[in-house]
Amino acid sequence: MKVRNVQLVLWLMVSCLLVEAAAQDFTAGEPLGSVNEAGQKMVMTDNVKVFGSFHFTESCTFDPNKNLILAMNAGNRGEGDAPDGFVSLINPDGSVHTAKWIGASRDGLELENPLGSAVQGSVLYTVDEGYLRSFDLGSGQPLESIAVPGSTILNGIAVASDGTAYISNSREPELIYKVTADGSSSVFAEGGDINVPNGVAMDQDGNVVVINIGNNAVITYNPNGEVVRTERAAEAGNDGVVVTADGTKYVSSVRFGSVSRIRPGQEAEVIASGIPSAASMCYDSVQNQLVIPLNPNNALAIIKL
């Protein structure tokens, strides 16, 4: 009887270890679908459009290879104890492709309240609770989580072709961090016109463009952290910035709900207004449109250019 009990205990221990090991496997979500009465898995047909699936989407980015928008969702955002941030895949018309792509399973996933995001090469980057996190753009598989020492609220992010990330810290200390591909952190820029920095973007010359919530400055730094240009958006309270191939800058104001367009050498002009909580937008280079998350409104706005 004792031998049988020992065998049973050993069997249970092995079973638990197997379950624990299996739980470490990351699983990405799949496109919308359902199981029919015959038990067959059916992908949703093209004549059906579903909109929504957002929960405090603060930023988005675009994958031209998939022709899909990646929307970062903060989940319960402090309303629950468990980290539950997720990434949705959205079709260019705003309909849902995959409701929870990253976040369908929590196994092996660290993602709590993702804010700014960027795509560079085959990698998706986001900032989340003091970390720079990266994911394989093809599979959604988590890659790295790099702590940024001294940070308080990491917010906007842009990533250069060599994998260097430029990240705004929107609370004291208000500055821009530089995090290299090997995980080394340093202060890239601070002072001057920086006032509650938020959105960050790269221009076509490899410069870093920063906007602020506290003023309407649009600051361009060279890779050495030197200011080469300061422009002004039409309004302050800015969150998102996009720089297109011709050097045009688009700036979204989360406080005042407008989108400014700054053509090279010209003054800013408002091209859209009345957009509630216009947050960290992205540029869809295939459809030539701006996509703007609306924070607590749990929606995306789209502006055709």
C-alpha positions in Angstrom: 0.0 0.0 0.0 2.8 2.3 0.8 4.6 1.6 -2.5 1.4 2.4 -4.4 1.0 5.7 -2.5 4.6 6.6 -3.3 4.0 5.7 -7.0 0.8 7.8 -7.0 2.7 10.8 -5.5 5.5 10.5 -8.0 3.0 10.3 -10.9 1.2 13.4 -9.7 4.5 15.3 -9.4 5.5 14.3 -12.9 2.1 15.3 -14.2 2.3 18.7 -12.5 5.8 19.3 -14.0 4.5 18.4 -17.4 1.6 20.8 -17.1 3.9 23.6 -15.8 6.3 23.1 -18.7 3.5 23.2 -21.2 2.2 26.4 -19.7 5.4 28.2 -20.7 4.5 27.9 -24.4 3.5 31.2 -25.9 0.3 31.1 -28.1 -0.7 33.9 -30.4 -4.4 34.5 -31.2 -6.0 33.7 -34.5 -8.3 35.7 -36.8 -12.0 35.9 -35.9 -13.9 32.7 -36.4 -16.1 30.1 -34.7 -16.8 26.4 -34.6 -19.9 25.2 -36.5 -22.4 22.5 -35.5 -20.2 19.9 -37.2 -17.3 20.8 -35.0 -15.4 22.4 -37.9 -13.4 25.6 -37.2 -14.6 28.3 -39.6 -12.8 31.6 -40.3 -15.2 34.5 -40.5 -16.2 35.2 -44.1 -15.2 38.4 -46.0 -18.8 39.7 -46.1 -18.8 40.2 -42.3 -17.2 43.2 -40.6 -16.7 43.4 -36.9 -15.6 46.6 -35.2 -14.2 47.1 -31.7 -12.1 44.8 -29.5 -10.3 47.7 -27.9 -9.6 48.5 -24.2 -7.8 51.8 -23.6 -5.8 51.7 -26.8 -3.1 54.4 -26.4 -1.1 53.7 -29.5 -1.0 51.8 -32.8 1.6 51.0 -35.4 1.4 49.5 -38.9 2.8 46.3 -40.5 3.0 46.9 -44.2 3.8 43.3 -44.9 0.6 42.0 -43.3 -1.3 45.2 -44.3 -2.6 45.3 -40.7 -2.8 47.9 -37.9 -1.4 46.7 -34.5 -3.4 48.3 -31.7 -1.9 48.3 -28.2 -4.5 47.7 -25.4 -3.9 48.3 -21.7 -6.5 45.8 -20.6 -8.0 46.6 -17.2 -5.4 49.3 -16.6 -5.2 48.9 -12.9 -8.7 47.6 -12.4 -7.5 44.1 -11.8 -4.4 42.5 -10.3 -3.2 40.3 -13.2 -1.3 41.9 -16.1 -3.7 41.7 -19.1 -2.3 44.0 -21.8 -2.9 42.8 -25.3 -2.4 43.6 -29.0 -5.2 43.5 -31.6 -4.7 43.1 -35.3 -7.0 45.5 -37.2 -7.8 45.6 -40.9 -7.2 48.9 -42.7 -10.9 49.7 -42.8 -11.0 49.6 -39.0 -12.7 46.2 -38.7 -11.2 43.5 -36.5 -8.8 40.8 -37.9 -7.7 39.3 -34.6 -9.2 40.5 -31.4 -6.3 39.3 -29.2 -3.2 38.4 -31.2 -0.6 39.0 -28.4 -2.5 38.3 -25.2 -4.7 35.4 -26.3 -2.6 33.4 -23.9 -0.7 34.7 -20.9 1.8 31.9 -21.0 5.3 33.2 -21.3 3.9 36.8 -21.8 4.9 39.9 -20.0 2.5 42.7 -21.0 0.6 44.9 -18.6 -0.2 48.5 -19.7 1.5 49.0 -23.1 1.6 52.6 -24.2 3.8 53.7 -27.2 4.7 51.3 -30.0 6.8 51.0 -33.1 7.7 48.5 -35.8 11.3 48.2 -37.0 12.3 45.4 -39.4 10.7 42.2 -38.1 10.2 43.4 -34.6 7.3 45.1 -32.7 8.4 47.3 -29.8 6.4 48.7 -27.0 7.0 50.5 -23.7 5.2 49.0 -20.7 5.5 49.8 -17.0 9.2 50.7 -17.1 10.2 48.2 -19.7 11.1 48.2 -23.4 9.4 45.0 -24.6 9.9 43.5 -28.1 8.0 40.8 -30.0 8.5 38.9 -33.2 6.4 40.6 -35.8 5.6 37.4 -37.6 4.6 35.1 -34.7 3.9 37.5 -31.8 6.5 35.6 -29.8 8.0 37.7 -26.9 11.6 38.5 -27.5 13.1 40.7 -24.8 12.0 42.8 -21.8 14.6 45.5 -21.0 14.2 47.6 -17.8 14.9 51.3 -18.2 16.5 52.4 -14.9 15.2 55.7 -13.5 12.1 55.8 -15.7 8.7 56.8 -14.3 6.2 56.7 -17.1 7.7 55.6 -20.4 5.3 56.8 -23.1 6.3 57.4 -26.8 8.8 55.4 -28.7 10.6 55.4 -32.0 13.2 52.8 -33.2 16.1 53.4 -35.6 17.2 50.9 -38.2 20.0 49.7 -35.9 17.5 48.8 -33.2 18.2 51.8 -31.0 15.0 53.0 -29.2 14.2 56.6 -28.3 11.7 56.7 -25.5 9.9 59.7 -23.9 9.5 59.7 -20.1 6.5 61.8 -19.4 6.9 62.4 -15.7 9.8 63.7 -13.6 12.4 63.3 -14.9 11.0 64.7 -18.2 13.4 63.5 -20.8 14.1 61.2 -23.8 15.9 58.0 -23.1 18.1 56.2 -25.6 18.2 52.4 -25.3 20.6 50.6 -27.6 20.0 47.1 -29.1 22.2 45.6 -26.4 20.0 47.1 -23.7 22.2 50.0 -22.5 20.2 53.0 -21.4 21.3 56.7 -21.4 19.7 60.1 -21.5 19.4 61.3 -25.1 17.8 64.7 -24.6 16.4 66.9 -21.7 15.7 70.5 -21.0 15.0 73.2 -23.6 11.5 72.9 -25.1 10.8 69.5 -23.6 7.7 69.8 -21.5 5.9 66.6 -20.6 7.3 64.8 -23.7 5.1 62.2 -25.3 5.2 61.2 -29.0 8.5 60.2 -30.7 9.2 59.5 -34.4 12.1 59.0 -36.7 12.4 61.2 -39.9 13.8 60.0 -43.2 17.3 61.4 -42.3 17.5 59.4 -39.1 16.7 62.3 -36.8 14.5 62.0 -33.8 11.3 64.1 -33.6 9.7 64.7 -30.2 6.4 66.4 -29.3 5.0 67.5 -25.9 1.8 67.6 -23.9 2.9 70.7 -22.1 3.5 72.9 -25.2 3.2 72.8 -29.0 6.9 72.4 -29.8 7.9 69.8 -32.4 11.6 69.3 -31.8 13.9 67.5 -34.2 17.2 66.2 -32.8 20.1 64.7 -34.7 21.4 61.3 -33.6 23.8 63.1 -31.2 20.9 64.7 -29.3 21.4 68.2 -30.7 18.4 70.3 -31.7 18.4 70.9 -35.4 14.9 72.3 -35.8 12.0 73.4 -33.7 8.5 73.8 -35.3 5.1 74.4 -33.7 1.9 72.4 -34.0 -1.4 74.3 -34.2 -2.3 73.3 -30.6 -0.5 72.0 -27.5 -1.4 68.9 -25.5 0.2 66.6 -28.1 0.4 62.8 -28.0 1.1 61.3 -31.5 3.5 62.3 -34.2 4.0 60.8 -37.7 6.7 61.8 -40.2 6.0 60.8 -43.8 8.5 60.2 -46.6 8.3 63.7 -47.9 9.1 65.2 -44.5 5.6 66.2 -43.6 4.8 65.9 -39.9 1.4 65.1 -38.5 0.7 65.8 -34.8 -2.3 64.7 -32.8 -3.5 66.6 -29.7 -4.8 64.3 -27.0 -6.0 67.3 -25.0 -7.7 69.4 -27.7 -8.6 66.7 -30.3 -7.0 68.2 -33.4 -4.5 66.9 -36.0 -1.9 69.4 -37.2 -0.1 69.0 -40.5 3.4 70.7 -40.8 4.7 70.6 -44.4 8.5 71.3 -44.7 9.1 75.0 -44.3 5.5 75.9 -43.7 3.3 76.8 -40.7 1.1 74.2 -39.1 -2.5 73.8 -40.3 -5.3 71.9 -38.7 -6.6 69.1 -41.0 -9.0 67.5 -38.5 -10.6 68.5 -35.2 -13.2 67.3 -32.6 -11.4 64.0 -32.1 -11.8 62.9 -28.5 -8.6 61.9 -26.7 -6.6 61.7 -30.0 -3.6 59.6 -28.8 -0.5 58.1 -30.3 -1.4 57.7 -34.0 0.3 55.7 -36.7 0.6 56.0 -40.4 -0.8 53.3 -42.7 1.6 53.6 -45.7 -0.4 51.3 -47.9 -3.8 53.0 -47.7 -2.2 56.4 -47.1 -4.1 57.2 -43.9 -3.6 58.2 -40.3 -5.0 55.8 -37.6 -5.7 57.4 -34.2 -6.4 55.6 -31.0 -9.0 57.3 -28.8 -7.7 56.1 -25.4 -10.7 55.6 -22.9 -13.2 55.8 -25.8 -12.0 52.3 -26.9 -12.0 53.1 -30.6 -9.8 54.1 -33.5 -10.3 57.1 -35.8 -9.1 57.0 -39.4 -8.2 60.0 -41.6 -7.6 59.5 -45.3 -4.7 61.7 -46.6 
